[in-house]
Amino acid sequence: MRLRYLIFILLISLINNCIGEDVNVDIKADSSVTTLPEPVTEPEPNPNPNKTPFASPEPAPEPEPEASPEPVAEPEPTSEPEPEPTAEPKPNAAHESIADMAMEGLESELAEFPKQSDTVPPQEQMISPQQ
């Protein structure tokens, strides 16, 4: 019975640790479980009443970009159209060889099993209607 209480207490404390809340648990000698209330703490006063405590800090001024001494020339547009990408990429030789090996393995496994027509006589394959 005490083991159940211990497991229960450990489970509650694990859940509370995940949530981030602290709960004080006290086990008395008679194995009854009581929870102690948290002491009430007053929030710290806000040193700057114009800002909320969760406000993001003021953004730092962005540094001015340095001027480059030489202007960069833009590339001239070419008159040749760019080739359109193919809709489906071509598989490489490694993919083809893996697929071939897989198919050979499946065919060899299927060859090991006899066909149904080889194992069951034709008379038993047909189900006669019951009268």
C-alpha positions in Angstrom: 0.0 0.0 0.0 2.8 2.3 0.8 4.4 1.5 -2.6 1.3 2.8 -4.3 1.4 6.0 -2.4 5.1 6.4 -3.2 4.5 5.8 -6.9 1.5 8.2 -6.8 3.6 10.9 -5.1 6.5 10.4 -7.6 4.1 10.6 -10.5 2.6 13.8 -9.2 5.9 15.4 -8.6 7.1 14.4 -12.1 4.0 16.0 -13.7 4.5 19.1 -11.6 8.1 19.4 -12.6 7.1 19.2 -16.3 4.5 21.8 -15.8 6.8 24.0 -13.7 4.6 24.3 -10.6 5.9 23.1 -7.2 3.7 21.2 -4.8 4.9 20.2 -1.4 3.8 16.7 -0.4 4.1 15.4 3.1 3.7 11.8 4.1 2.6 11.2 7.6 3.4 8.1 9.6 -0.1 6.7 9.0 0.5 6.8 5.2 -2.0 9.5 4.6 -1.0 12.1 2.0 -1.5 15.8 2.5 -0.4 18.7 0.3 0.9 21.9 1.9 -0.1 25.2 0.3 2.6 27.3 -1.3 3.6 30.4 0.6 2.1 33.5 -1.0 4.8 35.9 -2.4 4.0 39.4 -3.6 5.2 40.3 -7.1 8.1 42.6 -7.3 7.2 46.2 -8.1 7.8 47.3 -11.7 10.8 49.7 -11.7 9.6 51.4 -14.9 5.8 51.8 -14.8 5.7 52.8 -18.5 6.8 49.4 -19.6 5.1 46.1 -19.0 7.3 43.3 -17.5 6.9 41.2 -20.6 7.7 43.9 -23.1 10.5 43.2 -25.6 13.6 45.3 -25.2 14.1 48.2 -27.5 15.6 47.3 -30.8 19.2 48.2 -31.3 19.9 50.7 -34.1 21.0 49.0 -37.2 24.6 49.7 -38.3 24.9 51.7 -41.5 26.0 49.7 -44.5 29.5 50.5 -45.6 29.7 52.1 -49.0 31.7 49.9 -51.5 34.4 51.8 -53.3 33.6 50.2 -56.7 30.0 49.8 -58.1 29.1 46.3 -58.9 28.1 45.7 -62.5 24.9 43.8 -63.1 25.1 40.8 -65.3 23.9 41.3 -68.8 20.7 39.3 -69.7 21.3 36.4 -72.1 19.1 35.9 -75.1 19.3 32.1 -74.8 16.3 30.6 -73.0 17.1 28.5 -70.0 16.3 24.8 -70.4 13.1 23.8 -68.6 13.6 21.3 -65.8 12.2 17.9 -66.5 9.0 16.9 -64.7 10.4 13.7 -63.3 14.0 13.2 -62.3 15.8 10.3 -63.9 16.8 7.5 -61.5 20.5 6.8 -61.3 22.1 3.4 -61.8 22.2 2.7 -58.0 18.4 3.0 -57.8 17.9 0.8 -60.8 20.2 -1.9 -59.5 18.5 -1.9 -56.1 15.1 -2.2 -57.8 16.3 -5.1 -60.0 17.7 -6.9 -57.0 14.5 -6.5 -55.1 12.4 -7.8 -58.0 14.7 -10.8 -58.3 14.4 -11.6 -54.6 10.6 -11.4 -54.8 10.5 -13.6 -57.9 12.7 -16.2 -56.2 10.5 -16.2 -53.1 7.3 -16.6 -55.2 8.8 -19.5 -57.1 9.2 -21.4 -53.8 5.5 -21.4 -53.2 3.3 -23.8 -55.3 0.4 -22.4 -57.2 -3.1 -23.1 -55.9 -4.0 -25.0 -59.0 -1.0 -27.4 -58.4 -2.0 -28.3 -54.9 -5.8 -28.5 -55.1 -7.5 -30.9 -57.5 -9.9 -29.3 -59.9 -12.9 -31.1 -58.4 -12.3 -29.5 -55.0 -11.8 -26.1 -56.4 -15.4 -25.9 -57.6 -17.9 -25.5 -54.7 -21.1 -27.3 -55.4 -24.3 -25.7 -54.3 -25.9 -27.3 -51.3 -29.3 -28.8 -51.7 
